[in-house]
């Protein structure tokens, strides 16, 4: 069993900042990539940022230069620092982790429960 626990969402004014955290726990043999996705009302879930175990990152064009993803491999934790937030960043943010459990041949994608980020004055 693997669990992803997210924290750090909330209400922020335009131009403000938030930091999301996501910790993976349970039966983890290897942790490949971790990332953040978001889903706004009426829209499909989209990738925000992703980071591999080696530290390689990729970002959605809409957040480049404003968001920074990082991870602590020892803690199986991923962070998303979000700066210069605007109303279009309002969404439920989901943590994703591609993990392999002991005894498993292949890795599996796991998801957190989601945390609401609302940008409003």
N, C-alpha and C positions, 0 to 999 in steps of 0.2 A: 504494500500500500504506500502510495506517495500522496502527500498533501502540499498544496501551494497556498500560502497565507499572505494576502496582500494587505497593505496599510498605506495611509498617507493621502487618500483622496479628501475632497471637501469642496467648499465654496471659496472662490478667490475672485478678486476684482481684475478687470482687464489690465494687463501689464504686470500682473503679479506672478508669483512663483509657487510651485508645489514640488514636493519630492515623494515619489512613490517607492515603496519597498515590497519585495516579494521573496519569501523564504520557502525553500523546498525542504521537506523532511520526509523521513520514512526509509524504505528499502531502496537506496540509491547506490548503484555500482559505479556508474559514470554519468557525468552531466555534460551533455554536448552544448547545445545552444539554449539560451534563455532570451525571452523577449517580451515586449508589450504590444498588445493590440487594443484597438478601441472600436466602439460601436455607438454611433449617435442615433437618435430616434429616426426611424424610417430609412436608415442606411445600412449597408453591409459592414460587417466587421473588417477592419483594415489593419495592416501592419503599421506600427508606429516606429519601433526600433527593435533591433535584434543584436545579440552579441554572442560570439562563440566562446568556447572554453579557452581558446588562445587569445581572445581579446579583439578579434575582428568584428567590426560593427557595420551595420547598415541602417539607414534612416529613410522614412518617408520624406519626399521632397518638401512637404508642407511643414515639417518640423526641423529641418536641417538648420543649424545655427542657433536654434532656440532650446532644443532638448538634448540631453546627454545621457546615454545609457552606460552603466558600469556594473561590475559584478565582483563579488567576493567568492572565489571558488571554494575556499575552506569552509565557508558558511552556506554554500549553495544558495546564495542570495543575489538578487539582481535589483538595481536601483534605476529610477528614471528621474532625473532632475529636469524639471520643466520651467523654463523662464519665458518672459514676454508672452504670457498666455492671452489668448483672445477668445471670443465667443465661439469660434469654429472649433476650438479644442474641447468644448463641452461634449462629454460622452462617458460611457462606462468603459473603464480601462481594465483589460484582462491580462493577467500574467500567463505566460506560456513557457514551458520547459520541455526540452527533448532529452529524456533520461532513459538510462538502461538500468534495470533492476538486476540484482544478483541472480544468475542462472538463466537470464533471458538472452536470447540470441540477438534480438533487435531492440532498438530504442523505441520509446512510445512518447507521444505528445500528451502532456498533462496541462490542465487549465485551472486557474484560480477562479474564485467565485465572482470576481469583478468588484471594482471600486468606482464610485461615482465622482467625476470631476466636473464641477459646474463653474463656468467663468461668467460672471455677471456683476454689474454695478448695482 
